[in-house]
Every structure is written in structure tokens, then in C-alpha cells.
Amino acid sequence: MEALLVDNPFTGAVACEIAMAPWPDVTLLLDQARGAAKAFHVVDLDTRMAICERAMNALEARQEAMAADVTRLMGKPITQSRVEAKKAIARGRALIGLARKALAEEDKPGDGVSRKIIREPHGVVLVMPSWNSPLLTLVGPLLTALLSGNAVVVKHATRTSLVTKYFVNAFDDGDAPWYLVQQLDCDYALLERVMGDVRVDHIVYAGSHMGAMRLKAAIAGRFVGYDLFLGGNDAAYVAHDCDFDRTVEEVVRGALANAGQDCAAVERVYVHRVLFDRFVEAAESRMQEYQLGDPASAGTRVGPLAKSTQITELERLMFDAANRGGCIVLGGKRRNVDGYGRFFEPTLITDVRHDMQVIQKETLGPVIPVVVVDSDEQAIARMNDVSLGLTASVWSKDATHAERIARQLEVGTVYLNRCNEIDPVLPWSGRKGSGNGIGYGLDGFFRLTRPKSLLFQIGT
């Protein structure tokens, strides 16, 4: 059986081997998932919720080991991996708490007619999470799908596939039915075959545009639903009336957490001219406090990048910015720490033109380009002037002022005085090139179910 080697981004040593399943094993897995989906369809919601709650308890008991694996596999500092593990469990429990409202039957009687809307599961849901937040990109669609009555096959990004075992084991410990949650590891040719297989009823994918295009090609000719979560190039607007010190602290954190390898990381900062020089000076000072180092050390705030190709891409973006007149105030280079790791220095760029690739593309690195603006209107125009539209943040003391701006931004989520997070009660969605996916909130449940209308004539 073929195996792929995954390295530790800090030491470079082999972190794990992922065995690639052959087609006979994969087709058996799909048959098992199909059987589990048919059986689970008729399981009542209270039982589904109890299974999921027991699974969250089992995950909680293993959250330290889970966090350590995230750090070992993709380089996230251990303190941040622990936060991710804690958030994953909390989000799972939030979805359990939301399930009854989301899946409730709607009764619309009148005129001797009974009208009901019930929600039914799709069947088998293929969930493909991303490597950058491997627990959080899995727990949302997994819990939503299961609470809705589906069976789930998880094909995680190869780099972080190992974390899937925690969820499979947790549901086994939670007395879930056989084959309700299964892990799939296979090469991309077989994965395309799986996506096109009639035994898969819905697909949830978090990843790259290239992967999304291959997914769409694989399902061509099939009427199968899919949710695509394709990342962002998220902007922050620092208005003239912000709480300055807190704004600097939180914007830098939102950009540098996980070395900028989050889909909702702050990647562009627009600062009102009256604060621009002050903001650049304060941000540079704050960024210098972010210590690079061994991600397993509690003192490390910026870990190595998960993939070596990211370093090359960031260097290309730096070259483009400098070539177009940008000023790299801080950082801008690859580094190692005591001879270890593929690090990229926290980077601050000014004199930014809007046609620079560091503005127009998702960077997935610890990079903050800062752009001066003269008005809200100019900030709005610049924030919308990219091909992605996941989140944006406004930093202001005036909520009315912020909401006026928020309603004009072409993104799925707008924050006021916070950034780079998901509230599981609210829908998570994107605009433009950030994909068509909708997760969390009531809308997330609606995506992983189908409505059935019951129209009964009662009177004569």
C-alpha cells in the first residue's frame, strides 16, 4: 500500500506516514457509509444530539494530544493549537445546542389544509477540511452533517490527515453506529473518483481554487450539492475614531496568528490618514514582540510555515512589492531558528499600490501591507477591489458609523473591533472567489439537509 510522508515543519524530520487506500478498500468504505446513512436517517434528533455530546466529551479528554499533533504536523505554536482544540469542542457543542431549532418541523396550517416542512439528510456527506486550521475546518461540517442525520466520510488534507483519527475515535467512544464517521486517505485520482461516485450525496470542501476546480470537474454530469470554502484576502479598516492601542494589538494578532495561515487572517490594512504614521510605528513595535521559534515551546508566537512552497511564494510577493515601489519596513525574508524550520519573518509593508500581488492575492503568511486612505468611501472602494470576499473588520468607536460601512462591503462577515474568528451561531460564508459554501448557524444546517413539504388535505 502506497504511503505519503509528512514532515515536521520545524525539524524537517518525518512526522508521520499516511497510507493511501486502494480502490477496493475505498469502494467498501462507501458501501459502509451508504448503509450507515440509511440507518441513521431514522434515528431521532435526541439520540443524534446525545451521540455528538458524548463525542465532544471524548475529544475534550484528548485535547492536549490533539493540539500536540496539530503543532507537529503543521507548525502552529502549541498555545494556539490548544486554543484551536478548545474552540473546536466549543463549536461542536454550540451546534448541538442549535440543532433543535435548525431542524424543527415548520407547521403552517389553515383552510382545512395541513402544511408542514420537514428537513431530511442528504445521505453520505464527503467532508474535505483544510490543513491550516485542521480541527476547526472539520468540526463544523462534521457535527452539522451528523446532527442532520447524515453519515460522513472525512478526507482531510494529507498534511493534517492524522487529526481525523481523534474525531473517528471520539464518535466510536460515543457509541455512534458503525461506519457513521469514517476516515478516507487516498491519492487524488481515487479522490476524484469518490467525488464522482453516486454513493456520495453532498460535498463540503475547504481549500484552494485549484482544488475546487478539480472538484467541479470530477462531479460534472452529476446533480450533487457542494459547499466550497476557498479562503480570503481579508481587510481591516482603521477609522479615525478607533480605540487606537487595542486596534493595533488586535489587528497585528489577527494577521500574525498561525503565521498568517488562516483563511480569515487580516491580510490588508487600510488606515485613515490622520492615524497612518502612528499606526505604522505602533504596528512595527508590536510585531517585533512576536517571537519565532520551536512551535512546541510555550513562548513561541510565530511558528514555521506548513509547506516549503509557501516560502517561495512569499518571496515572490516581496519581490513584486519592492519592484512596484513598496517599502518593506520590517521583515520580508525567510529565516530559520538555530538552523531549524521554514520561517518567514513578520513583515510590514508601506507605500503600497493596489495592483501589488500582496494586496490582490491570499498570502497565507505573516505579512501586513498597510495602505493610507483619506475617507470611509475610499476605504470601502479599496476593500472591495479584490477578487475574494470572506471577511472584513472595521475599527471604530461608533457602531452606527461601522454598520454603514459594513453594509457596503462585499464579504460574508463584517466585524467591529474584532477579527479572524467564527461565531457558530451565525452563518459563515464568502462572496466572489471565496466560494459558495455556507456553514454554521441555521443556514449551515439548511445546506446539509433538504426540505420536504407535506401538503395534506384535512377538510372536505
N, C-alpha and C positions, 0 to 999 in steps of 0.2 A: 504494500500500500504506500503510495507516494506521501511524503511529508514535507511541509514547508517549515523552515527555520525562522524564528522571530528573535531578533536581537534585543538586548537591553540597551536603550538609547544612551545610557551613561557609561557603562563599562564596555560595551561592544560585544560582550560575551553572549552566547546563545541563552535566551531566556526560556524558550520552550520550543517544542516541535508540535506542529498541528498536522495530524494525519488527514489526508484527503480521501473521502469516501468514494468507492467506485459506484457505478450506476446501479448494480443490483441492490446494494445497501440503501441507496437513495430512494429507489422506487418502493422498497419495502417500507421505509420511513414514511413516505407519502401515503401509502395504503393504511398504515397505522394511524396517521394523523386524520385521515378521512373517516376511519371508524370512530376515533375519539370524538371528532366533531359531531357526528350523527348522534352519538350517545349523550354528549354534553348539551346539545341543543335543548333537550327536555329537562335538564336539571334546573331546579328553581333558583331564583336570584339569591335567596338567603343562603343556600348551600354554596353557590359560587363565591359570595362575599366571605363566607367562613373559610373556604379554601384559600382565598387570597390573603386573608388576615393571618392565617397560620403560616403561610409562606413568607409574609413580611416579618413575622416573629423569627422565623428560621434565618432569614437574611440578616436581621439585626444581631443575632448571636454570632454571625460570621463576618461582621462588617469590617473588623480590623484586618483579617486575612484578605478580604475582597479589596480593601484600599491598598494593601501592600502589593497585590498583583497589578492593580492599575498603575501604580508607580513604577513597578519593574518592567511593565510591558510598553508603556508609552511616555514615561518620564515626568509625569505630573508630580510636583512636590507632595510628599506624604501628607502634610497638613491639609492640602487642597483635595487630595484623594479621599481623606477621611470625611471632609465636608461633602464631597460628591456622594459617598456611600450613605451618609446620614440623610442627605436630600432625597436620594433615590427611594429610601424606605418611607420617608415622609410623604413624597409624592404618591407612592403606591397607596398609602393609607388615605390620602386625600381623595384619590379616585374611588376607593371603596366607599368613602362617605358620600360621594356624588352619584354613585351608580343608581340608587333607588329613584332619585329624581330624574336622571337622564333616561332611564329605561321604563319609566312608568307608562302604563296604558293611558291614552287620552280618550275620554268619553265625551261625545258630542251628540246627546240625544235631542229629540224634538220631532213633532209632527208624525208620531206613530212610527218613527224610524230610529233604529239603533245605529249609531255611527261610532266606531272605535278605530283607533290607530294603535297597533302593537308593533314592537320593534323586534326583528329576528336577526340572528347572527348570519354572517356570510358563509361560514363553514370553516375552511382552513385559511388562516392568515399567515403569510410569509413575512416575517419582520427582519429587516436588514439594518441594524444600527451602525453608527459610525464609531471610529476609533478615538475621536478627540474627547468625548465625554461618554465613555462606553457603558456606564451604568445608567446615566440619565437618558440617553437616547434609546435604551432598551426598556426601561421600566414603564414609561408612558404607554407606548403602543401595546406592550405585553399585557399589562393589567387591564387596559381598556378593552382589548380583544377578549380576554378571558371572562371578565365581568359581563361582557355582552353575549357570552355563550359560544365563542369560537374556540377551536383548537389552534395552537400556534407552533410554527416551525421557525426557529431563530437561526439565521445565517449572519453571524456577526462579521465585522471587518476582521480579516485574518490576524492583524496585529494584536487585537484585543479579544480574539475568539475565546480565550481561556476563561474570561469572566462569565461567559454564558453558563458554565457548569454550576455556578452559585445559584442561579435562578432555577435551573432544572432540578437541582438537588433540593432547593427550598420548596418547590411545589411537590416533589416526592415526599418530603418530610411533612408537608401539609395535607397529605392523603388525597392529592389530586388523582383523578382517574388515570389509568395507564395511557401513555403516549399523548397526554393533553399538551405538554410542553416538551418539545424535542429540539436538540441541537443538531445543526447541519454544518459540516465542514466539507467543502468540495472545491474543485477548481472552477474557473469561470465558465468554461464550456458546459459543464454539468449544471452550473447555476442558471445559465440561460435556458437550459432545457427544463429545469424546475420551474422557472418563471413562466414558461410557455405551457406548462402541464395543466391539463383540465382539472387535476385534483387540487390545484391552488386557486382559491376564490377571491383573494384580495392581497395586495402587496403594500407594505409600508417600507420606504427606503429613505435612509439619511446618508448623504454622501455627496459625491461630485457630480457636476453636469455631465461629464463623460459617462459615468455610471448610469445616470438617469436616461441618457440617450440609448445606451445599450439595453436597458430595461425595456424601454418603449419598443425597440426593435424586436426584442425577444417575445413580447406579447402581441405583436402585430397579428391581426386576424382573430383575436380573442376579445370578447366583451368582459374584461376583468377590470375591477376598480383598482386604483393605485393612489397612494399618497406619497409625494416627493418632497422631502425636506432638504434643500440644497444649499444652505449656508447663506451668509450675508456679508455685507461690507458696511457695517453699522456706524451711523454718525451720531455725534454728540454736539449739541449747540449750547455754548456757554453764553448766556444772555448777560446784559449789562447789570441786571439786578439779582444775580445769583448769590448764594451763600458761598463766598469765594473759597475759603480754606477747605470746606467739606467737598466742594465741587472738584477741586484739584485732586484731593485724596481719592475720591470715588471714580473719577474719570481715569486716572492712572491705574487704579486697581482693575477697573473694567477692561482696560486694554492689555495689561500685563499678566493677569491671572491665567494659569495654564500656558504661560509663554505666548499668549495671544491665540492659542489654538482652540478657540471656541467659536461656534457659528454666530453667536451674538456678542462677541467681543467688540469693544469700541475700536474702530479702525480709522476713523476720520474725526477730527475735532475742529469745529468752527467756533471761533471766539470773537465776540464783539470787539471792535477796535479799541474801545476805551479800556479794555482789560487785557489786550493781546500781549503786550510786552511783559506785564506782570504774570500772566498765566504761563508763558514760556519759561520764565525764570523759575517760577514755583514748581512747574512740572519737571524741569530738569533736575532740580534739587531732590524732589520726591523720587524720581526714577533712579537716581544714584544710590538710593537706600535699598533697592531691590537686589538682594544677594543671589548670585548664580552659584550653583554647587550641586553636590550629590542630592538627587531628589528624595533619597531615603532619610536625609538629615532634616530634623525639625526646623533648622534655621534657614533652609533654602526657600527662596521666594520665586525664583525663576529656574525651571529645570531645563534639560536638553530638549531639543525638538524631536518628535517621534520618528520622523523619516529624514534620511540624509538628503533626499531630493528637495526638501523644504529649504535647506541652507542655500542651495544653488539658486532656487527661485527668489529668495530674499536678496541675495547678492545681485541678481539681475534687476530687481526692483530698485535697489540702491543706485546701481549704475544709471538706470533710466532717470531717476530723480535728480541725481547730480548733473547728468548730461543736459537736463532741461532747466538748470539754474537753481535747483533745490539746495538748501543749506542743511547739512547733517550736523545738528547741534551736539548730539550725543550718540555714541554707539555707531551702528551701521556696519559692523564686521562680525564674522564668525569668531568663535573662541572655544577654548577648552578650559577645563579647570583641573590643574595638576595632571595634565595630559589626558584627561578623560572627557568624554561627552561631546555631542554635536550641539553646541550652544550658539545662539545669536544674541548679541548684546542688546539690551533695551535701547531703543533707537527713537530719537526725537528729530523731526524734520520741519523746517520752516521754509519760507519763500516758495511755497507750494503752488504749482499750477494745476488746474483741474483736469488737464489732459494727461497728467502723470499716471503711470500704471499703478503706483502705490495708492492712488485715490480711486481709480476705476476698477481695480481687481480686489478680490478677497486675498488678504496677505497671509493669514494663519501664522503670524509671528508677532514678536513683542515690539511692534512698530507704531508710533503715533505721529502722523502728519498733522500739523496744526495750520489752519487757514484763517486769515483775518477776514471778517465781514463787517459791513457798515450798518446793517439793518436786519430786522427779522425777515423781511422779504428776500433779501439776498441770501440769507442762511437757508431759507426754505428751498429756494431755487437750486442752490448748490447741493443740499442734502438729497434732493430728488434726482440730481443729474448723474445717476449711475444706473447700471442695468440690474442691480439687486435691490431687494426691499424687504428685509426681515424685521429689524427693529431700529428705533432711534430714541435718543434721550434728549430732554430739554432740561436745562439747569437754570432755574428761576425761582424767586420767592413768591411769584404771582401765578396762582393756579389758573385764573381766567386767561391771563396772557399765554400761559403754556398750552391750554386747551385750544385756543385759536390757532396756534402754530400746529398742534398735533393733528387737527382735522385736515390740514393741507399736506401732510407728509404721506408719501406713497410706500407705506410699510404696514406690517401686520400688527406690531405692538409699538406703542409710544410710552416711554417712561417719563416721569417728572421726578428729578432729584434722586434717581437710582438707575441702574443699567445692568445688562448682562445677567438676566435671571428669567425664570419662568414661574408664573403663578398657576398651579394646576387647576384652579377653579375657572380660569379664563382660557379661551381658545388660543392656540399657538399656530400662527400661520404666517405666510410670506406673501409678497407681491412680486410681480415681474419675474426675474430669473431666480428668485428664492424658492420657487416651486409652488405646487398646488396643494400641498399637504395641510391638513388641519388636525391638530392633536390637542389633548386636554380639554377641559371644560365640557359642557353639554355637547358642543359641536364635535368634539373628538369621539364621543360615543355614537353620534349620528353617522359618522364616517365609517365606523366598524360594525354597523347594523344596516338593515334595510327596513323601511316602513311597510307594513301590510295593513290595508284598510279593510275593515269589516263593516259592510253595509247591509243591515238586516231589516227587513220589513216586519214590524211588530203588529201594528194595527191593520185592520182590513179596510 
